[in-house]
Amino acid sequence: MSQNPARRSPRIRRLRSQVAIPTFGSTCRLIREDLGLSLTRASPQLDIARSTLTDVENGFLPTLDTVNQIIAGYKVDPLMARHLRELLAPAEDLPSTDYLRQCVREKTAAVDHLCDLDERGVLAAYLDPLWNLLACNDSFRAAVPGQHETDLIPAWLFSPPARNYFLDWPGEATHTVASHKTILGRYRDSEQAQRFVQILGQIPEFVDLWTSSIRIAYGRNTADLLHMRDRATGDPASYSLSISNVTQTEHVLLVTAIRKPYSGPALHHPVTSSRHADATRP
């Protein structure tokens, strides 16, 4: 499936200038536009009446047969097919961030686990599915410069301090956008989803990445290391990131990061110390 924004008309690009919570209809429209198809041209390709396709893109929920025709006709990959089927299902409930934060902090075992990981030098945090910070250990907080200004980790990722410390910031930003499209779709009726769109929709770089591609992602491969500068020394460091559910309802995630020998992008310039980096960052 092509994802080339250059071939889209100015009108289509203007229509995509906002961050919006994915729905089945809006995602079908974006797929069609990404393929460069009008409704008239898409209709015979999908073997679906133009009026029916218009209704679907405007919010009418189709039959399973129609969904399968759309998936097959547009030749979407398995991840996009999964995303479309999730958008067709009812939105999942998500307790409030404050409630989840209270639940984590009231569980002595959960807090003790953070402390135990801290003693072993493991960065650890509890997050909700949209990556709102619920609790973290000192190692995590020390490695995330400027995080105190927001509990929404994706918003922090697009902040100047984060860009200064990530050694592959474009890759991390692109993956964050792609994965949160599926997360927002799953919890599309939640207050957290509305808040996410409100906050990230004010960040131009996030909006550009969101609107320039229909790429989606699910989770993160454990072999895909995170590459950052050590905040204390400025030295490059790689981390193995692990994300696991700690409740049966999947509303609380435990994220851990274990330091590994640096294996990230080649460094073309000497890495400055963190003190110098903090003084010179925008």
N, C-alpha and C positions, 0 to 999 in steps of 0.2 A: 504494500500500500504506500503510495507516495505521500510524503509529508513536506513537500516543497512549497513554502509560503510565497515564493517569488511569482508563481503562476496564478495566484489568486487575484481577482479584480480588486481595485481600491475599495469598492463597495463592501465586498466580503470582509476585507481586512478591517474596515470601520465597524462592521457588525460584530467583530470579535474583539473589540477594544476593551471589553470589560471581563472581569472574573465573575463567573456565575457557577452556582452549584450544578453539577451535571444531572440531567434527567435523560430518560430513554429517548425522548423526542429530540432534544437539543443535540445529543450525541450522534444520533442518526443524521441529523442535518450537517453536523461538522464533518462526519465521515464522507458524506456525499460531496460537500464543498471541497474537501481535501482531494477528492478524486477528480475534481473539475467537472462534475456532472450537474446539469440542470435537473429539475424535477421531471421534465419531459423526457430527457435522455435516460434518467435513472429508472423510470417506470418500466420500460420493456426489459431492461437489464435484470431487474428484480422479479419480473413477471408479477408486478403489483400495480393496480390501477393508480393513476396519478392522484386522483382524489383521496384514495386511501393513504398513499404516501404523505400527502399534505396533512391529512388528519393526524397521522402518527407523529410527524415533526412538530405539530402544534399541540401535542400533549395527549392524544387519544392512545390508550394502551391497546396494542394489537393482540391477535391470537398467537399462540405458540407457533403455528404454521407460518404466519407472516413474519415472526421473529426469525425463524430458521431461513426463510427466503431472503431476508435482509442480510443475515450473516453470510449465507452462501453467495448471494449476488454481489455483495461488496468485497467478497474474498478477504474478510478480516482475519487477523491472526487469533490464536486461541485466547490470548490475554484480553483482547478487545471483545471477543465473543463472551467471555466470562463477565466482563464489565457490563455489557449490554443486558445479560440475563439478570445480573444483580440489580440493575436499574429498573428492570421490569418487575422485580419482587418488591414487596413493601419495604419501606425504609426501616432500618434497625433502630431500636430505642437506645439512647445513650444517657445515663445519669449525668447530672451536672458535674462540672469539674470540681466545684467546692465539696460536693458530697463524696466524690472519689478521693479527693485529697484528704478529707477527714477520715475516711475508711482506712487509708494507708497509714496515716500518722497514729491512728488509734491501735493499730496492730503492732504490738511490741516485737513480734518475730520479724515483721517486715522492716522495721527500723533497725533492729539488731543486724539484719542481713546486710543492710547498707553499710553499717559500721564495720562489719567483718570484711566486706569487700574493700573498704577504704584502707584497712590495716594491711591488706595484701597489694595495695597500689592499683586496684581495679576501679576505673571510673564507673559509677553506677547511678541510675536514676529510675524512678517510677514515672511513667507517662500514661496519659489517656490515649485512645486510638488516634486522635488528631494531633498528638504530640504536645499537649499542654503538660507542663511540668507539675507533678504531684509532690515529689520529694526527691532529694538527691544526696549523695555523700560529699564530703569536702573535696575529694579528688576530682569529682565531676565538676563541681562549681569552680575550682581553681583552673581547670582546663578550658573553661568556656568564658572567655573575656567579654564583659558587657552583658552577660545573660541576666543579671539582676534587673535590667530595665524591662524585661518582658518574660512571662512564663510560657509564651508560645514559641517553642523551639524553631519552627520554620521562619517566624518573623525575625528571630535572632540571627538565623543563618544569612539573612539578607542585610544585616547591619554592617557598618564599616569595620568594627572589631573582628567579626567573623571572617569577612573577606580577607583581612590581613593575615589571619592565622591558617586558613585552609590553603593547602598547596595545590589542590585541584578544585577550586571554588566553582568554576563553571559546571564541572561534572556533578558535584554535590547538589548544586542548585537545580540542575536539570532533573536529577533523580527525585529530588524532593517534590518538585512540581508534578512530575509524572505519577508518583505514588499517591500524592494527596488528591488527585482526581478520582482515584478509585475509593479512597477513604471517604471523601466528601459524598460521593455517590451512595455509599453504604449507609451513612448516617445523615442523609440530606435533610431530614426534618428536624435535626437537633439544634439547640441554641448554639452549641459549639461550632457547628458548620456555618451558621450565620455570622458568628463572631470572626471566624477564620477568614471568610470572604471579605468582611468589612475591613479587617486589619491588613491582610495581604494585598487586597485590591487597591490600597493606597501606595503600594511600592512599585514604581515603574518597571524595574527589572523583573519582578515577579510577574507582572501583567504581560510583559513582552514574552517571557518564556511560556506562560500559560496559553496565550493566544496564537503563538507562532507554530504550534505543533499539537497534534492530537495524540501523541505518544502517552501511554499509560504504563504503570509498573505496579507490581505486587511485591511488597516486602523488599528484602535486601539479601543478596547472596553473601554468606559468611566469608567467602573467599575474596569478596570485594572490600579491600581494606580502606580505612579512612586515613588520609594523610594530612597532618597538621604540624605546625611549629609547636615545640614545647614552650609553654608560656613563660617558664622560669629561665630557660637558657637560650631560647630562640632556635635550638637545634631541630632539624626535621625529624618527625616521628610518624610511624604507621601504627594503626590500631585495628585489631580484629573486633568487629562490632557484632554483638549478639542481641537479638530481640526475642523475648518469649512472653507468653501469657502467664499471668500469675493467678488468674481467677477463671472459673469455668465460663463466665459470661464474656470473657475477652475484653473487658473494659479497662483493665489495668495491665500495662506492659512493663516488664523489667528490661532495661537497656543497659548492657555492660560493654566496656571497651577495654581490651587488654593490649598493652603496648608490645609492639614487635619491632624488629630491626627495620629501618626505613627502606621501603621498596617502591616509593612513589615516583612522580615525574622527575626527570633530570633537572637539577638546579643549575640554572645558567648564571645566577648571581650569588654571591656570598649571602648566607642567611644572617640577618642582623639579630642582635640580642633583643629580647622582648622589651627591655627598657627603651631601646632606640626605636623599636617598631611602634610602641605605644606613643612615643613623642612625635612620630612622623605620620601616623595614620591619618586619613582624612576625617 
